[in-house]
Amino acid sequence: WFHSTRQAQVAINVWLKQYNRIRPHHALGMRPPVPETLIEKTKITGTEIGG
């Protein structure tokens, strides 16, 4: 499936980002678990969500 551990890590990280930040979840009213507004705020302020 993967030619290296690094390739697997990159593929998994891409999937995790899509799953947690983009893909809507039915249990959350078709919203992503981490709304893009919180992600952008984190990038701007440099703070972690929930921390």
C-alpha positions, 0 to 999 in steps of 0.5 A, spaced: 500 500 500 505 504 501 512 505 499 515 508 506 513 509 513 513 517 511 508 516 505 503 512 510 504 518 515 503 523 510 497 520 507 494 518 514 495 526 516 491 528 510 485 523 511 485 526 518 485 533 516 479 532 511 476 527 517 476 532 522 476 539 519 472 538 513 468 532 512 461 534 515 459 529 521 451 527 521 451 527 529 454 534 529 448 537 524 452 536 518 458 540 521 465 538 521 468 537 528 473 543 528 469 549 524 474 552 519 473 559 523 476 556 530 482 553 525 483 560 522 483 563 529 488 558 531 493 560 525 492 567 527 493 567 534 497 562 535 493 558 540 491 551 541 483 550 541 481 547 548 488 549 551 
